[in-house]
Amino acid sequence: MKVGGEIATVRGTFEEVAPEENLAFTWQWDGDGNQSLVSIAFSEESDGSRITLTHKGLEDEASKEKHNMGWVGSLTQLSRFLG
């Protein structure tokens, strides 16, 4: 993934996979000792699907804000792609 114009690598392990329900995986940037957990829940809505994403274990407010911006951007692109 590109961050600030540079390639950055994230690694993780799937912790939970429940098709059509939820997905959870660890998240760790290369070179960073902090590991966090991403959980994604899927639910059916009358006009499509809802994705609820939670990212726990981030180090500080600055990290939370950066990750929030990244997730919002990614989910916005996904929404546009799926139309």
N, C-alpha and C positions, 0 to 999 in steps of 0.2 A: 504494500500500500504506500501511497505517497503522502508524506507529511511535510509541509513547508517546502515542497519541491524536491525533497529527498526520499529515497526508498527506505521504508522502515518495515521491519519484520515482527509480526506478532505470532506467538506460539500458544498452544493450549491443548487441553484434553477434554473430550466430551465426558461430562459427568452424568448427564441424563438425556435420554432420547425417547420421547413418547410421541410417535407419529400423530399428527393433527392436533396435538395438545400442547406440548412444550419441549423446550430444548435448553440445556444448560451446559456451559463450557467454561474452563478456566481461560484467562487472558493474561499474557505476559509479553511485554515488549522485549526484544533482544537487548541485552545489556542492562536491564532493569531488574532489580531483585524483588520488586513488588509483584505479587500475583493476585489477580482479582477474579471475580466470578460474574459471568453474564448469563442471565436467565431470560428466555423469550417464551411467552405464552401466546397461544393462538386461540382465538374464539370466533365463532360464527356470528355475523351481524346480518340484519335484514338486507343490506345493500352490498354485502361482501364479507370481508374478514377483518378482524382487529388483531394487531400485533402489539403486545405489551412487553417492552424491553426494560429490564432492570440490570444495572451494572453496579455491583457491590464491592467494597474493599479497595476503593481508590484512595490514594495517599492523602490528598488534601483538596481544598476548594479549587485551586487552579487546575489540578488534574481532573476533577469532576467536571469543571466547565469545559475544558478541552475535549474530553470524551463525549460530553453532552452535545457539543457542536458537531463532532464527527458522526455520532449516531443519528442526530436529526438530519444531517446532510445525506447520509446513506439511506435512511428510510424515505426521505423525500425523493431521492433518485429511484428507489425501488417502486414507490407509488407511481411515479411518472412512467416507468418502464412497463408496469403492469396495466397502466391506463385505466 
